Amino acid sequence: MDRLAVAAERNRRHYDSLPSGNAVRSVEIQPGKNDERIVCFLNTIPQLHDAAAYRALSYCWGDATDAAEILCNGTPFFITRSLLAALQRLRSGDSTILLWVDAICINQHDITERNHQVSIMRQIYSQATQADIWLGEADATTAEAVELIEKMAMQWCSTTYGPPESGDRFWWARNLHDEDDPGGLLRAFNKPGPTDSSDLGWRAIVRYYQHPWFTRVWVIQEIQSSRRAWVHCDGTRTEWEFVALVARWALEQQLIGALDRHLSLRGLRQAPVIQEQLWSN
């Protein structure tokens, strides 16, 4: 039996049948630091609407043949290295966090269960307190890209909505989330930030949007359903609404170039801040 088959068989042993059609599982990630082993506990929730507050992870699985071992319910459990990196970055150093992660919370070897859980995915994401979008590892340009995305988005928001209430910039994100005409918001301003494809800042932004997560069809449903979403790229974190707004600006200004070949335009166009009907010319 090869290594993948052994890992699959070991993972299968962690699951009992879910008790009802609205039952789900959550995974409780124990505190840890840096590269310490991920330790977690898998919990069954008989009714989704009775679930304790949890966060839902949106990510790319990565190479399924490159498995990493974590400890789940006291025994080895195998996940992709992409998911391992996300869990290591998202876990707290001093308290547990409760997550919904498809690769762990769904018995991937039970086709009936997997299909049913996929059918209630919108409910799973809509009930989560927030979605954590994991883009992957950062590179030398990531921090610059995030800084520029935030600067541009906050400039538009500050001019349109005024100072954020209580100094909380997520107030701007909530306004963007409910914005009826984000295109009108953008058209009211001249082009800020880099406007030349040779500009280093713009190159950093293009590279940011080339992460494989932006090509996933599933992001449409996950982000549409979420109450609140944060985009994580290694150690950086920013509001999804800011990321979506700058992407829309880039598309409308026809500055995307290489970006257009990589970006899941359907995903962004149907995201909460970018209503699909606003894209028709």
C-alpha positions in Angstrom: 0.0 0.0 0.0 1.5 3.4 -1.0 1.9 6.4 1.3 -1.2 8.1 -0.1 -3.4 5.0 0.4 -2.1 4.7 4.0 -2.9 8.3 4.7 -6.4 8.0 3.2 -7.1 4.9 5.3 -5.9 6.6 8.5 -8.0 9.6 7.8 -11.1 7.5 7.2 -10.9 6.1 10.8 -11.6 9.6 12.3 -15.2 9.7 11.0 -18.6 8.4 12.2 -21.7 8.9 10.2 -23.3 12.3 10.6 -26.6 11.9 12.6 -28.8 14.1 10.4 -29.1 16.0 7.1 -28.2 19.3 8.9 -25.3 17.9 10.9 -21.8 19.2 10.3 -18.4 18.9 11.9 -16.1 21.6 13.2 -12.5 21.4 14.0 -11.0 22.9 17.2 -7.5 24.1 16.6 -5.4 24.1 19.7 -3.0 27.0 20.4 0.5 26.8 19.1 3.4 28.8 17.8 5.5 28.9 14.6 6.2 25.4 13.3 4.8 23.5 16.2 2.7 20.5 15.3 -1.0 21.3 14.6 -3.2 19.6 17.3 -6.9 19.6 16.8 -10.2 18.0 17.8 -13.0 17.1 15.4 -16.5 17.8 16.8 -19.9 16.7 15.5 -22.6 19.3 15.5 -26.1 17.6 15.2 -27.8 20.7 13.9 -25.9 23.5 12.0 -28.0 26.2 13.4 -27.0 25.2 16.9 -23.2 25.4 16.1 -21.0 27.5 18.4 -19.4 30.5 16.7 -16.9 29.3 14.1 -14.9 30.6 11.1 -14.9 29.1 7.7 -11.7 28.7 5.7 -11.6 29.4 1.9 -8.4 28.1 0.3 -6.8 26.0 -2.4 -6.1 22.4 -1.5 -2.7 22.3 -3.3 -0.9 19.2 -4.3 -2.8 16.2 -2.8 0.3 14.0 -3.1 2.3 16.2 -0.8 0.8 15.3 2.5 1.6 16.7 5.9 0.8 15.1 9.3 -1.2 16.8 12.0 -2.7 15.3 15.2 -6.5 15.0 15.2 -8.3 13.5 18.2 -5.0 12.2 19.4 -4.0 10.3 16.2 -2.3 11.2 13.0 -4.4 12.9 10.3 -3.0 13.9 6.8 -3.7 17.2 5.0 -2.0 19.1 2.2 0.9 21.4 2.9 -1.2 24.3 1.6 -3.8 23.6 4.4 -1.0 23.1 6.9 0.4 26.5 6.2 -3.0 28.1 6.6 -3.7 26.4 9.9 -0.3 27.4 11.2 -0.8 31.0 10.3 -4.4 31.2 11.5 -4.1 29.4 14.9 -3.8 31.5 18.0 -0.8 31.4 20.3 -2.8 31.3 23.5 -6.4 30.1 22.8 -8.3 27.6 20.7 -10.1 28.6 17.5 -13.1 26.8 16.0 -13.0 26.4 12.2 -14.9 24.7 9.4 -12.4 23.3 6.9 -13.8 21.1 4.1 -10.8 18.7 4.0 -11.1 17.9 7.7 -14.8 18.4 8.5 -16.1 16.4 5.6 -15.4 12.7 5.2 -13.9 12.9 1.8 -14.1 9.1 1.4 -17.9 9.0 1.9 -19.3 10.2 -1.5 -22.9 10.5 -0.1 -21.8 12.7 2.8 -19.5 14.8 0.6 -22.2 15.5 -1.9 -24.7 16.5 0.8 -22.2 18.8 2.6 -21.4 20.5 -0.7 -25.2 21.1 -1.2 -25.4 23.0 2.1 -22.1 24.9 1.6 -23.9 28.3 1.4 -25.5 27.7 4.8 -22.1 26.7 6.3 -20.5 29.9 5.1 -23.4 32.2 5.9 -23.5 31.0 9.5 -19.8 31.4 10.0 -18.8 34.5 11.9 -16.3 35.2 9.1 -14.5 33.6 6.2 -10.8 33.4 6.2 -9.4 33.5 2.7 -6.0 31.9 2.5 -4.0 32.9 -0.6 -0.8 31.1 0.3 2.7 32.0 1.1 4.0 35.5 0.6 6.9 36.7 -1.6 9.0 39.9 -1.6 6.2 41.9 -3.2 3.2 40.9 -1.1 3.5 43.5 1.7 3.9 46.2 -0.9 0.8 45.0 -2.8 -1.4 44.8 0.3 -0.2 48.3 1.5 -1.1 49.8 -1.9 -4.5 48.0 -2.1 -5.4 49.3 1.3 -4.2 52.8 0.6 -6.2 53.0 -2.6 -9.4 51.5 -1.1 -9.2 53.7 2.0 -8.7 56.8 -0.1 -11.9 56.1 -2.0 -13.8 55.2 1.1 -12.6 58.2 3.1 -13.7 60.6 0.3 -17.0 58.9 -0.2 -18.1 57.9 3.3 -16.1 60.2 5.5 -14.0 59.1 8.6 -14.9 55.6 9.8 -17.1 55.4 12.8 -15.2 54.7 16.1 -12.0 54.7 14.1 -12.8 51.2 12.8 -12.0 50.9 9.1 -14.2 47.8 8.8 -17.0 50.4 8.9 -15.8 51.3 5.4 -15.8 47.6 4.4 -19.4 47.3 5.6 -20.4 50.3 3.5 -18.7 48.8 0.5 -20.4 45.5 1.1 -23.8 47.2 0.9 -22.8 49.6 -1.9 -25.4 49.8 -4.7 -23.0 51.3 -7.3 -19.3 50.5 -6.6 -18.6 51.5 -10.3 -20.0 55.0 -9.6 -17.8 55.3 -6.5 -14.7 54.5 -8.6 -15.7 56.8 -11.5 -15.8 59.8 -9.2 -12.0 59.7 -8.9 -9.0 60.0 -11.0 -6.7 57.0 -11.2 -4.7 56.7 -8.0 -1.7 54.6 -7.5 0.3 53.0 -10.3 -1.0 53.3 -13.8 1.9 51.9 -15.8 2.5 48.2 -16.2 6.2 48.8 -15.6 5.6 50.4 -12.3 6.9 48.3 -9.4 3.8 48.9 -7.3 1.5 47.8 -10.0 3.7 44.7 -10.7 3.3 43.8 -7.0 -0.5 44.1 -7.2 -0.6 42.0 -10.4 1.5 39.3 -8.6 -0.9 39.4 -5.7 -3.9 38.6 -7.9 -2.1 35.8 -9.6 -2.5 33.5 -6.5 -4.4 30.4 -7.6 -7.2 31.1 -5.1 -8.5 33.8 -7.5 -9.1 31.1 -10.2 -11.3 28.9 -8.1 -15.0 28.7 -9.1 -15.9 27.8 -5.6 -14.9 31.3 -4.3 -18.1 32.7 -5.8 -20.3 30.7 -3.4 -18.0 31.0 -0.4 -17.6 34.8 -0.6 -21.1 35.6 -1.6 -22.4 33.7 1.4 -20.0 35.1 4.0 -21.0 37.8 6.5 -17.4 39.1 6.7 -14.2 38.0 5.0 -10.5 38.6 5.5 -7.8 37.9 2.9 -4.6 36.3 4.4 -1.4 36.0 2.5 1.2 34.5 4.8 1.5 37.2 7.5 -0.6 39.9 5.8 -4.3 40.4 6.3 -6.8 42.8 4.7 -10.5 43.2 4.1 -12.0 41.3 1.2 -14.0 44.3 0.1 -10.8 46.3 -0.4 -9.3 43.5 -2.5 -12.4 43.3 -4.6 -12.7 47.0 -5.0 -9.2 47.5 -6.3 -9.6 44.5 -8.6 -12.7 46.2 -10.1 -10.9 49.4 -10.5 -8.0 47.6 -12.3 -10.5 45.9 -14.7 -12.4 49.1 -15.5 -9.2 51.0 -16.2 -8.0 48.2 -18.4 -4.8 47.9 -16.5 -4.9 44.3 -15.9 -2.7 42.9 -18.7 -1.3 39.6 -17.3 -3.8 39.8 -14.4 -6.7 39.1 -16.8 -5.4 35.7 -17.6 -5.3 34.6 -14.0 -8.1 36.4 -12.2 -11.4 34.6 -11.6 -13.5 37.4 -13.1 -16.7 35.5 -12.5 -15.8 35.2 -8.8 -15.0 38.9 -8.4 -18.0 40.0 -10.4 -20.4 38.1 -8.3 -18.7 38.9 -5.0 -20.8 40.9 -2.4 -19.2 44.2 -3.2 -19.4 43.8 -7.0 -22.9 43.1 -8.1 -23.0 41.1 -11.4 -25.4 43.4 -13.2 -23.1 46.4 -12.8 -20.6 44.8 -15.2 -22.8 45.0 -18.3 -21.7 47.8 -20.6 
